[in-house]
C-alpha cells in the first residue's frame, strides 16, 4: 500500500489511546445510505495501524458531487487524496492537529 505524503497530522488514536501521527493512506471510503452517500479519506496510525476516517461529504446526493470527482473517490485516486491531505481547511474541519 502506498501512502500519500502530506502534512503531518496528529489525532488521538482509538487503538493506542494516545495522540499519534496519522498517515494519509491515499484511499477513500464511500458508503451509500439510501439515496445519499458519505465519503471519507482514510488515515492510519503510524504505531498500531488503527484507522481514522476524515469526512469529505456527509449524507450528500451523488448527483450533487461532480461526476469526475465521485469516480476518483471510487477508484482511490492518490492525486485527489494528496490534494485533500494538504487542504488546511479540510483538516481543520475534521479537528486534525497538524504541522
Phi, psi and omega per residue, in radians:
X1 nan 2.264 3.097
X2 -1.581 2.547 3.090
X3 -1.911 2.497 3.114
X4 -1.499 2.092 3.090
X5 -1.210 2.010 -3.135
X6 -2.413 -2.988 3.091
X7 -1.000 2.490 3.069
X8 -1.209 2.178 -3.064
X9 -2.056 2.401 3.133
X10 -2.159 2.513 -3.105
X11 -2.766 2.668 3.067
X12 -1.222 2.127 -3.072
X13 -1.441 2.260 3.092
X14 -1.249 -0.356 3.119
X15 -1.513 -0.824 -3.100
X16 -1.467 -0.485 -3.080
X17 1.361 0.243 -3.136
X18 -2.352 2.837 3.038
X19 -1.238 2.215 -3.097
X20 -2.383 2.873 3.011
X21 -1.368 2.414 3.071
X22 -2.026 2.533 -3.095
X23 -1.956 2.402 3.042
X24 -1.192 2.068 -3.102
X25 -1.389 -0.231 -3.076
X26 1.377 0.230 -3.102
X27 -2.127 2.623 3.121
X28 -2.007 2.686 2.975
X29 -2.017 2.190 3.110
X30 -2.070 2.146 -3.084
X31 -2.191 2.103 3.109
X32 -1.518 2.362 3.128
X33 -2.349 1.559 -3.059
X34 1.212 -2.175 -3.129
X35 -1.533 -0.107 -3.069
X36 -1.948 2.805 3.081
X37 -2.251 2.720 2.983
X38 -2.056 2.484 3.112
X39 -2.287 2.278 3.120
X40 -2.238 2.664 2.952
X41 -1.749 2.245 -3.038
X42 -1.594 2.201 3.010
X43 -1.938 2.775 -3.091
X44 -2.417 2.389 3.103
X45 -1.090 2.343 -3.132
X46 -1.263 -0.350 -3.096
X47 -1.542 -0.972 -3.006
X48 -1.967 -0.042 3.116
X49 1.243 0.238 3.059
X50 -1.095 2.423 -3.086
X51 -1.679 2.714 3.108
X52 -2.431 2.113 -3.108
X53 -1.690 2.112 3.107
X54 -1.675 2.220 -3.028
X55 -1.259 2.211 3.005
X56 -1.777 -0.943 3.068
X57 -2.270 2.461 3.123
X58 -2.243 2.162 3.114
X59 0.841 0.974 -3.094
X60 -1.951 2.412 3.065
X61 -1.206 2.311 -3.136
X62 -0.954 -0.558 3.138
X63 -1.183 -0.295 3.132
X64 -1.568 -0.091 3.093
X65 -1.782 2.311 3.110
X66 -0.910 2.303 -3.030
X67 -0.990 -0.715 -3.134
X68 -1.174 -0.657 3.107
X69 -1.183 -0.766 3.125
X70 -1.024 -0.748 3.115
X71 -1.100 -0.659 3.114
X72 -1.160 -0.624 3.053
X73 -1.058 -0.800 -3.114
X74 -1.137 -0.515 -3.116
X75 -1.620 0.024 -3.090
X76 0.946 0.913 -3.133
X77 -1.136 2.028 -3.065
X78 -1.201 -0.524 3.106
X79 -1.145 -0.743 3.102
X80 -1.160 -0.710 3.094
X81 -1.074 -0.723 3.100
X82 -1.084 -0.758 3.136
X83 -1.049 -0.835 3.117
X84 -1.141 -0.672 -3.125
X85 -1.166 -0.243 3.103
X86 -1.966 0.209 -3.128
X87 -1.656 1.822 -3.079
X88 -1.023 -0.708 -3.136
X89 -1.108 -0.719 3.100
X90 -1.074 -0.804 3.133
X91 -1.109 -0.722 3.125
X92 -1.122 -0.721 3.114
X93 -1.040 -0.524 -3.128
X94 -1.650 0.202 3.083
X95 1.016 0.647 3.081
X96 -1.485 2.519 2.976
X97 -1.712 2.437 -3.062
X98 -2.613 2.850 3.079
X99 -1.826 nan nan
